[in-house]
Amino acid sequence: MGRGPVQLRRIENKINRQVTFSKRRNGLLKKAHEISVLCDAEVALIVFSTKGKLYEYSSHSSMEGILERYQRYSFEERAVLNPSIEDQANWGDEYVRLKSKLDALQKSQSC
């Protein structure tokens, strides 16, 4: 039988906090491995303890490869969400060009 919901707040007792960190870290690493195996997903997990110790897990491919892929994706996402001033200036030119094409098509269809 499981416990009820855990109240999420910082554990004040240093020893209990460390024990909880270790147990939950191991559970998190296990879940990362499970999702990578069951779903054939690329998984990268990075955890730093309060003392700065690094714990990491990466699926089939290397951690570096997954992080490079993440950075490329993030860069592309930011480029779409936050276009540069040059891109925005080109949109005006593109709008004028497409508008004139549309007008020409509408004229040719109405004749």
Summary of the structure (lengths in Angstrom):
residues: 111
radius of gyration: 25.9
end to end distance: 78.6
largest distance: 84.3
contacts: 213
relative contact order: 0.06
helix: 64%
strand: 9%
